[in-house]
């Protein structure tokens, strides 16, 4: 009778250890996924910031070049501004078909890696 009782106590102790270990493993997995998503987000934010800086200076250079070619600096800046406006409008119109699904798929893929 004592052996059955001690065996049952051992099983309960091991079950408790197993539950505790499983909980710790789940916390570690969640932290790993969160850090992966956060690092991807930080990288994307940095890439977007650098891309905006590059686009800004390329736009100024293109506007300056067009302005010198046309002998009217203001016209060069208006042409480049209009081109950026057209690109912005295209992005706004197609955001639900192109941008949001790709962003959603990227986030889901990162969560299940």
Phi, psi and omega per residue, in radians:
X1 nan -0.679 3.126
X2 -1.162 -0.615 -3.131
X3 -1.176 -0.648 3.117
X4 -1.172 -0.713 -3.139
X5 -1.149 -0.759 3.138
X6 -1.207 -0.609 3.090
X7 -1.158 -0.712 3.112
X8 -1.131 -0.707 3.100
X9 -1.126 -0.708 3.090
X10 -1.086 -0.719 3.136
X11 -1.114 -0.756 3.131
X12 -1.142 -0.677 3.094
X13 -1.100 -0.784 -3.141
X14 -1.167 -0.638 3.106
X15 -1.132 -0.723 3.096
X16 -1.106 -0.746 3.089
X17 -1.091 -0.699 -3.138
X18 -1.120 -0.758 3.122
X19 -1.120 -0.745 3.129
X20 -1.111 -0.754 3.122
X21 -1.130 -0.722 3.112
X22 -1.098 -0.690 3.097
X23 -1.104 -0.804 3.129
X24 -1.104 -0.698 3.102
X25 -1.096 -0.713 3.111
X26 -1.123 -0.700 3.115
X27 -1.133 -0.737 3.138
X28 -1.139 -0.739 3.109
X29 -1.099 -0.723 3.127
X30 -1.132 -0.727 3.110
X31 -1.128 -0.666 3.108
X32 -1.110 -0.790 3.127
X33 -1.135 -0.744 -3.135
X34 -1.126 -0.719 3.127
X35 -1.202 -0.598 3.080
X36 -1.140 -0.756 3.121
X37 -1.174 -0.730 3.140
X38 -1.129 -0.723 3.141
X39 -1.196 -0.640 3.073
X40 -1.145 -0.708 3.101
X41 -1.121 -0.718 3.110
X42 -1.141 -0.717 3.096
X43 -1.114 -0.743 3.122
X44 -1.131 -0.705 3.120
X45 -1.116 -0.748 3.112
X46 -1.132 -0.749 3.121
X47 -1.113 -0.693 3.111
X48 -1.146 -0.720 3.123
X49 -1.105 -0.789 3.106
X50 -1.146 -0.668 3.097
X51 -1.099 -0.697 3.097
X52 -1.142 -0.686 3.101
X53 -1.120 -0.781 3.119
X54 -1.089 -0.785 3.129
X55 -1.095 -0.679 3.122
X56 -1.070 -0.888 -3.113
X57 -1.233 -0.608 3.075
X58 -1.154 -0.664 3.089
X59 -1.129 -0.731 3.105
X60 -1.129 -0.766 3.127
X61 -1.102 -0.759 3.124
X62 -1.128 -0.744 3.122
X63 -1.104 -0.711 3.129
X64 -1.121 -0.768 -3.126
X65 -1.127 -0.786 3.112
X66 -1.127 -0.704 3.122
X67 -1.091 -0.743 3.101
X68 -1.179 -0.629 3.129
X69 -1.153 -0.637 -3.099
X70 -1.626 -0.020 -3.079
X71 1.009 0.547 3.087
X72 -2.635 1.734 -3.063
X73 -1.083 -0.672 -3.128
X74 -1.075 -0.708 -3.136
X75 -1.119 -0.666 3.103
X76 -1.066 -0.763 3.133
X77 -1.207 -0.638 3.085
X78 -1.174 -0.650 3.113
X79 -1.126 -0.824 3.136
X80 -1.159 -0.706 3.077
X81 -1.070 -0.702 3.089
X82 -1.142 -0.676 3.096
X83 -1.112 -0.726 3.102
X84 -1.171 -0.607 3.093
X85 -1.132 -0.730 3.103
X86 -1.100 -0.767 3.095
X87 -1.068 -0.699 3.111
X88 -1.124 -0.749 3.120
X89 -1.115 -0.704 3.086
X90 -1.086 -0.738 3.117
X91 -1.109 -0.727 -3.130
X92 -1.170 -0.719 -3.109
X93 -1.185 -0.666 -3.053
X94 -1.707 0.180 -3.054
X95 -1.120 -0.643 -3.099
X96 -1.322 -0.489 -3.136
X97 -1.555 -0.523 -3.016
X98 -1.983 -0.978 -2.942
X99 -1.279 -0.905 -3.071
X100 -1.101 -0.776 3.110
X101 -1.078 -0.692 3.130
X102 -1.157 -0.710 3.106
X103 -1.140 -0.752 3.123
X104 -1.098 -0.770 3.126
X105 -1.125 -0.658 3.111
X106 -1.120 -0.775 3.137
X107 -1.141 -0.721 3.133
X108 -1.152 -0.718 3.121
X109 -1.081 -0.712 3.130
X110 -1.161 -0.600 -3.123
X111 -1.226 -0.558 -3.076
X112 -1.761 0.207 3.069
X113 -1.255 nan nan
